[in-house]
Amino acid sequence: MRIVFLLAAAGLAAPVPAIAGNVNVRVVDVNGNPVVDAVVTIKPDAGVPAGPIRFPWPNTMVQQNIAFNPGTLIVPVGATVTFPNRDKVRHHVYSFSRPAKFELKLFARDESRSYTFTSAGAVALGCNIHDAMSGFIRVVDTPFANKTGAAGDTRIAGVGGGKARLTIWHPRLKSKLNEITFPLDVPVNGDIAKRIIVVLR
């Protein structure tokens, strides 16, 4: 597997706590194309802050237009995810993934089901009625997580300064468990930028 790992200091951004830095990540493939919906997580060697992990987006995986929306969702360990059906047809959501094996049996439009995720890892979703439907839930045990957008980049703010591990996950990433991990030195303030080239299937 060919991976290029580039590191560069960036200018200071908005004020941040004196012992926390911001990590900007851009993920591209070997042709330089942006990799969308790559999940980026950071785990400081000193540990993550105590208390529940909260993200600014809802714990919701919608079935709409015969697809899972969003295609990739990030939730913390212990989160209960709702699966509302907004299609005119029924859905039967399931997963055979090791972190969460479950079934949400047939439910119709404007009905919803839910499931609580208790283990970290990647959960692949399918529908027993519509074989083409595919979605992913990345269950994480760190508050420092985000996914890349259309340009292949993302920003994780307020990471405690010091040594850490940065992990990139994508369902098409050509590596064990579809993820790769790098050591990372987070500045005690300001920004750090990383550009990572990955090999996709």
Salt bridges, closest charged atoms under 4 A:
ASP37 OD1 - LYS147 NZ 3.80
ASP87 OD2 - HIS91 NE2 2.80
GLU103 OE2 - HIS92 NE2 2.78
GLU111 OE1 - ARG113 NH2 3.94
ASP141 OD2 - LYS43 NZ 3.17
ASP153 OD2 - ARG26 NH2 2.92
GLU179 OE1 - ARG138 NH2 2.77
ASP185 OD1 - LYS163 NZ 3.19
ASP191 OD2 - ARG155 NH1 2.77
